[in-house]
Amino acid sequence: MKMQTIAAAELGMLVDAGGDFSVSAQAEGAGWLVYIHDQQGDRALLDLEGKAVAIFDALEAVGQRLQTLGIEHFEVEPLQKDHGYDRWLDAEIQEALDEPGPLIPHEEAVRLILKAIKVK
């Protein structure tokens, strides 16, 4: 299903008309997407050229763009957590804790790591 979108000009008209809508920013990959939620559904904000969904590199950039359109408040959607990574990390930590070998003092571990870095 194709994502519904909204151009900045259309959003500006919605703001000027005092339309009933809300705005949220959602982390997506390495950037942020802006969604407008109104009676037409959830629509992603297009870039300035109106050709592609706008992807912002920082949440501050989202706020700046929305302010230029007359929007002062927006919700930030929580980042979707990758539970697979958490399970993997927990398993790695448990494996290290369960290792039967002798413990290495912190100073010795740092010395070994620095030595390994210098070798490269």
TORPA-4810 file (N, C-alpha, C, O; in nm, 3 decimals):
<nodes>
NODE_1_0.083_-0.118_0.000_0.000_0.000_0.000_0.088_0.125_0.000_0.184_0.134_0.077_M
NODE_2_0.056_0.220_-0.085_0.134_0.342_-0.098_0.109_0.435_0.020_-0.005_0.451_0.065_K
NODE_3_0.217_0.496_0.070_0.207_0.588_0.182_0.139_0.717_0.134_0.174_0.770_0.029_M
NODE_4_0.044_0.766_0.211_-0.018_0.894_0.179_0.078_1.005_0.219_0.150_0.993_0.318_Q
NODE_5_0.080_1.114_0.143_0.171_1.225_0.169_0.096_1.357_0.167_-0.018_1.367_0.122_T
NODE_6_0.165_1.459_0.219_0.110_1.594_0.217_0.224_1.691_0.187_0.333_1.681_0.244_I
NODE_7_0.198_1.784_0.096_0.298_1.886_0.061_0.296_1.996_0.167_0.195_2.017_0.234_A
NODE_8_0.408_2.066_0.180_0.419_2.173_0.279_0.314_2.281_0.254_0.257_2.335_0.349_A
NODE_9_0.287_2.313_0.128_0.187_2.416_0.097_0.049_2.375_0.145_-0.025_2.456_0.200_A
NODE_10_0.014_2.248_0.125_-0.116_2.198_0.171_-0.124_2.199_0.323_-0.228_2.233_0.380_E
NODE_11_-0.014_2.163_0.388_-0.011_2.168_0.534_-0.026_2.311_0.582_-0.096_2.337_0.679_L
NODE_12_0.041_2.404_0.513_0.028_2.546_0.549_-0.116_2.593_0.540_-0.162_2.668_0.626_G
NODE_13_-0.189_2.549_0.437_-0.331_2.586_0.422_-0.414_2.524_0.535_-0.507_2.587_0.586_M
NODE_14_-0.380_2.402_0.574_-0.449_2.336_0.684_-0.429_2.413_0.814_-0.522_2.429_0.893_L
NODE_15_-0.307_2.461_0.836_-0.276_2.539_0.955_-0.354_2.670_0.951_-0.417_2.708_1.050_V
NODE_16_-0.348_2.740_0.837_-0.416_2.870_0.824_-0.567_2.858_0.844_-0.631_2.949_0.897_D
NODE_17_-0.624_2.745_0.801_-0.769_2.724_0.813_-0.808_2.678_0.953_-0.927_2.663_0.983_A
NODE_18_-0.707_2.656_1.039_-0.737_2.610_1.175_-0.790_2.469_1.177_-0.873_2.433_1.261_G
NODE_19_-0.742_2.388_1.082_-0.790_2.250_1.070_-0.762_2.166_1.193_-0.676_2.198_1.275_G
NODE_20_-0.838_2.058_1.205_-0.824_1.966_1.317_-0.724_1.857_1.278_-0.757_1.767_1.201_D
NODE_21_-0.603_1.867_1.330_-0.498_1.771_1.297_-0.395_1.769_1.409_-0.392_1.858_1.494_F
NODE_22_-0.311_1.667_1.407_-0.197_1.661_1.498_-0.075_1.624_1.416_-0.086_1.576_1.303_S
NODE_23_0.042_1.646_1.474_0.168_1.623_1.404_0.259_1.540_1.493_0.265_1.561_1.614_V
NODE_24_0.329_1.445_1.431_0.427_1.367_1.506_0.553_1.347_1.423_0.550_1.350_1.300_S
NODE_25_0.662_1.329_1.493_0.790_1.297_1.430_0.826_1.156_1.472_0.811_1.119_1.589_A
NODE_26_0.873_1.077_1.377_0.906_0.938_1.406_1.044_0.906_1.352_1.075_0.936_1.237_Q
NODE_27_1.126_0.844_1.437_1.260_0.802_1.393_1.244_0.695_1.287_1.167_0.600_1.302_A
NODE_28_1.319_0.710_1.179_1.313_0.615_1.068_1.454_0.601_1.014_1.506_0.692_0.949_E
NODE_29_1.516_0.485_1.040_1.654_0.467_0.996_1.744_0.568_1.066_1.745_0.575_1.189_G
NODE_30_1.818_0.645_0.987_1.911_0.744_1.044_1.849_0.883_1.046_1.921_0.980_1.069_A
NODE_31_1.719_0.895_1.024_1.657_1.027_1.019_1.521_1.030_1.085_1.481_0.936_1.155_G
NODE_32_1.450_1.139_1.062_1.317_1.161_1.120_1.218_1.191_1.010_1.248_1.267_0.917_W
NODE_33_1.100_1.131_1.019_0.989_1.159_0.928_0.881_1.231_1.007_0.864_1.209_1.127_L
NODE_34_0.808_1.319_0.937_0.699_1.394_0.999_0.567_1.341_0.944_0.550_1.327_0.823_V
NODE_35_0.474_1.313_1.034_0.342_1.264_0.995_0.234_1.362_1.041_0.237_1.411_1.154_Y
NODE_36_0.140_1.388_0.952_0.024_1.470_0.982_-0.093_1.374_0.999_-0.119_1.291_0.912_I
NODE_37_-0.163_1.385_1.110_-0.275_1.297_1.141_-0.404_1.380_1.138_-0.422_1.469_1.221_H
NODE_38_-0.492_1.351_1.043_-0.618_1.423_1.034_-0.726_1.330_0.979_-0.705_1.208_0.972_D
NODE_39_-0.840_1.386_0.940_-0.951_1.302_0.894_-0.916_1.225_0.767_-0.984_1.128_0.735_Q
NODE_40_-0.811_1.264_0.695_-0.769_1.191_0.576_-0.675_1.076_0.609_-0.638_0.998_0.521_Q
NODE_41_-0.636_1.065_0.734_-0.546_0.957_0.775_-0.411_1.010_0.817_-0.396_1.128_0.851_G
NODE_42_-0.312_0.923_0.815_-0.175_0.960_0.849_-0.100_0.987_0.720_-0.090_0.901_0.633_D
NODE_43_-0.048_1.110_0.708_0.020_1.149_0.585_0.160_1.198_0.617_0.180_1.275_0.711_R
NODE_44_0.258_1.152_0.539_0.397_1.192_0.559_0.422_1.324_0.487_0.373_1.346_0.376_A
NODE_45_0.498_1.412_0.551_0.532_1.542_0.493_0.633_1.523_0.380_0.732_1.451_0.394_L
NODE_46_0.606_1.589_0.268_0.698_1.583_0.153_0.812_1.684_0.170_0.801_1.778_0.248_L
NODE_47_0.921_1.663_0.095_1.032_1.756_0.096_0.991_1.887_0.029_0.879_1.899_-0.021_D
NODE_48_1.081_1.985_0.028_1.047_2.117_-0.026_1.008_2.115_-0.173_0.929_2.197_-0.218_L
NODE_49_1.064_2.020_-0.248_1.029_2.008_-0.390_0.897_1.935_-0.409_0.840_1.938_-0.519_E
NODE_50_0.848_1.871_-0.305_0.723_1.798_-0.314_0.733_1.668_-0.391_0.633_1.616_-0.440_G
NODE_51_0.856_1.614_-0.403_0.877_1.495_-0.483_0.897_1.368_-0.402_0.870_1.258_-0.451_K
NODE_52_0.945_1.382_-0.279_0.976_1.265_-0.196_0.944_1.297_-0.051_0.936_1.414_-0.012_A
NODE_53_0.927_1.194_0.028_0.903_1.213_0.171_1.025_1.281_0.232_1.138_1.240_0.208_V
NODE_54_1.000_1.384_0.311_1.109_1.458_0.376_1.170_1.374_0.487_1.098_1.321_0.572_A
NODE_55_1.302_1.362_0.485_1.374_1.292_0.591_1.468_1.393_0.655_1.556_1.448_0.589_I
NODE_56_1.448_1.418_0.782_1.525_1.517_0.855_1.639_1.448_0.930_1.620_1.340_0.986_F
NODE_57_1.756_1.511_0.930_1.871_1.449_0.995_1.872_1.469_1.146_1.946_1.399_1.217_D
NODE_58_1.792_1.562_1.197_1.789_1.587_1.341_1.650_1.632_1.382_1.577_1.691_1.303_A
NODE_59_1.614_1.603_1.504_1.483_1.643_1.556_1.470_1.796_1.559_1.360_1.849_1.543_L
NODE_60_1.581_1.866_1.578_1.578_2.012_1.578_1.537_2.064_1.440_1.467_2.165_1.431_E
NODE_61_1.580_1.996_1.335_1.543_2.036_1.199_1.393_2.017_1.177_1.330_2.097_1.107_A
NODE_62_1.336_1.914_1.237_1.191_1.892_1.230_1.121_2.012_1.292_1.029_2.069_1.232_V
NODE_63_1.163_2.050_1.412_1.103_2.163_1.482_1.112_2.292_1.403_1.016_2.369_1.398_G
NODE_64_1.228_2.316_1.341_1.247_2.438_1.262_1.153_2.441_1.142_1.089_2.543_1.116_Q
NODE_65_1.142_2.328_1.070_1.055_2.324_0.952_0.910_2.346_0.993_0.837_2.421_0.928_R
NODE_66_0.869_2.279_1.102_0.731_2.292_1.145_0.700_2.434_1.191_0.589_2.483_1.169_L
NODE_67_0.795_2.500_1.255_0.773_2.639_1.297_0.753_2.729_1.176_0.670_2.821_1.181_Q
NODE_68_0.827_2.706_1.068_0.809_2.788_0.948_0.669_2.769_0.889_0.619_2.856_0.818_T
NODE_69_0.606_2.656_0.919_0.471_2.628_0.870_0.364_2.669_0.972_0.245_2.650_0.948_L
NODE_70_0.407_2.727_1.085_0.313_2.773_1.186_0.273_2.669_1.287_0.174_2.685_1.358_G
NODE_71_0.349_2.562_1.295_0.320_2.455_1.391_0.423_2.461_1.503_0.543_2.447_1.479_I
NODE_72_0.374_2.481_1.625_0.465_2.495_1.738_0.478_2.369_1.821_0.577_2.352_1.892_E
NODE_73_0.381_2.280_1.813_0.383_2.159_1.897_0.369_2.035_1.811_0.292_2.032_1.715_H
NODE_74_0.446_1.933_1.846_0.434_1.804_1.779_0.478_1.696_1.875_0.556_1.721_1.968_F
NODE_75_0.429_1.576_1.853_0.464_1.461_1.936_0.586_1.391_1.877_0.607_1.393_1.756_E
NODE_76_0.664_1.331_1.962_0.778_1.249_1.917_0.743_1.104_1.947_0.726_1.064_2.062_V
NODE_77_0.732_1.026_1.840_0.698_0.884_1.854_0.820_0.810_1.908_0.931_0.833_1.861_E
NODE_78_0.801_0.722_2.005_0.915_0.648_2.059_0.977_0.559_1.952_0.908_0.506_1.864_P
NODE_79_1.106_0.544_1.961_1.181_0.460_1.868_1.139_0.315_1.885_1.130_0.265_1.997_L
NODE_80_1.113_0.249_1.774_1.077_0.107_1.780_1.202_0.028_1.817_1.303_0.034_1.748_Q
NODE_81_1.193_-0.046_1.924_1.308_-0.118_1.977_1.329_-0.251_1.904_1.234_-0.323_1.875_K
NODE_82_1.454_-0.280_1.874_1.488_-0.407_1.811_1.522_-0.506_1.922_1.634_-0.509_1.972_D
NODE_83_1.423_-0.586_1.960_1.442_-0.680_2.070_1.541_-0.790_2.035_1.601_-0.850_2.125_H
NODE_84_1.561_-0.818_1.908_1.658_-0.918_1.866_1.799_-0.879_1.908_1.877_-0.964_1.952_G
NODE_85_1.831_-0.750_1.896_1.963_-0.702_1.937_1.979_-0.719_2.087_2.084_-0.763_2.134_Y
NODE_86_1.876_-0.683_2.164_1.883_-0.696_2.310_1.909_-0.841_2.351_1.991_-0.867_2.440_D
NODE_87_1.839_-0.934_2.287_1.860_-1.076_2.320_2.003_-1.118_2.286_2.066_-1.191_2.363_R
NODE_88_2.053_-1.074_2.172_2.190_-1.108_2.133_2.290_-1.052_2.234_2.380_-1.123_2.279_W
NODE_89_2.274_-0.924_2.270_2.366_-0.862_2.364_2.360_-0.930_2.501_2.464_-0.954_2.562_L
NODE_90_2.241_-0.960_2.548_2.226_-1.031_2.677_2.299_-1.165_2.674_2.365_-1.203_2.771_D
NODE_91_2.287_-1.237_2.562_2.353_-1.367_2.549_2.505_-1.351_2.549_2.576_-1.431_2.611_A
NODE_92_2.556_-1.250_2.480_2.701_-1.225_2.477_2.753_-1.194_2.617_2.858_-1.244_2.657_E
NODE_93_2.681_-1.111_2.690_2.723_-1.074_2.826_2.720_-1.197_2.917_2.813_-1.220_2.994_I
NODE_94_2.614_-1.276_2.907_2.603_-1.395_2.992_2.714_-1.493_2.959_2.771_-1.554_3.050_Q
NODE_95_2.747_-1.509_2.831_2.855_-1.600_2.791_2.988_-1.556_2.853_3.065_-1.638_2.901_E
NODE_96_3.013_-1.425_2.852_3.137_-1.373_2.911_3.138_-1.395_3.062_3.242_-1.430_3.119_A
NODE_97_3.024_-1.375_3.127_3.017_-1.395_3.272_3.034_-1.542_3.310_3.091_-1.573_3.415_L
NODE_98_2.986_-1.632_3.225_2.992_-1.775_3.253_3.127_-1.837_3.218_3.151_-1.953_3.252_D
NODE_99_3.214_-1.764_3.152_3.343_-1.819_3.110_3.422_-1.863_3.234_3.436_-1.786_3.329_E
NODE_100_3.472_-1.986_3.232_3.535_-2.040_3.352_3.678_-1.988_3.375_3.733_-2.011_3.483_P
NODE_101_3.737_-1.922_3.281_3.876_-1.877_3.296_3.894_-1.776_3.407_3.796_-1.724_3.462_G
NODE_102_4.020_-1.748_3.441_4.047_-1.651_3.548_4.007_-1.509_3.507_4.012_-1.474_3.389_P
NODE_103_3.969_-1.430_3.605_3.934_-1.291_3.579_4.061_-1.211_3.551_4.167_-1.239_3.608_L
NODE_104_4.051_-1.113_3.463_4.165_-1.027_3.430_4.139_-0.892_3.496_4.034_-0.832_3.474_I
NODE_105_4.234_-0.844_3.577_4.216_-0.713_3.640_4.201_-0.603_3.533_4.255_-0.615_3.423_P
NODE_106_4.128_-0.500_3.566_4.098_-0.391_3.471_4.225_-0.335_3.408_4.232_-0.318_3.286_H
NODE_107_4.326_-0.305_3.490_4.449_-0.245_3.439_4.517_-0.335_3.336_4.569_-0.287_3.235_E
NODE_108_4.515_-0.465_3.361_4.576_-0.561_3.268_4.496_-0.567_3.138_4.553_-0.574_3.030_E
NODE_109_4.362_-0.564_3.150_4.278_-0.566_3.030_4.303_-0.443_2.944_4.314_-0.455_2.822_A
NODE_110_4.312_-0.326_3.006_4.340_-0.202_2.932_4.475_-0.212_2.863_4.488_-0.174_2.747_V
NODE_111_4.578_-0.263_2.935_4.711_-0.276_2.875_4.708_-0.368_2.753_4.769_-0.337_2.651_R
NODE_112_4.636_-0.480_2.762_4.626_-0.574_2.650_4.554_-0.511_2.530_4.594_-0.531_2.415_L
NODE_113_4.450_-0.436_2.558_4.375_-0.370_2.450_4.462_-0.265_2.381_4.466_-0.258_2.258_I
NODE_114_4.531_-0.184_2.460_4.618_-0.081_2.401_4.730_-0.144_2.319_4.767_-0.092_2.213_L
NODE_115_4.783_-0.255_2.366_4.887_-0.326_2.293_4.832_-0.377_2.160_4.898_-0.367_2.056_K
NODE_116_4.711_-0.432_2.163_4.649_-0.484_2.039_4.623_-0.371_1.940_4.638_-0.390_1.819_A
NODE_117_4.584_-0.255_1.989_4.558_-0.140_1.901_4.689_-0.093_1.835_4.690_-0.062_1.716_I
NODE_118_4.798_-0.090_1.911_4.926_-0.044_1.858_4.981_-0.139_1.752_5.050_-0.096_1.661_K
NODE_119_4.950_-0.267_1.764_4.996_-0.366_1.668_4.938_-0.339_1.531_5.005_-0.359_1.430_V
NODE_120_4.814_-0.295_1.526_4.747_-0.268_1.397_4.806_-0.145_1.340_4.765_-0.102_1.232_K
</nodes>
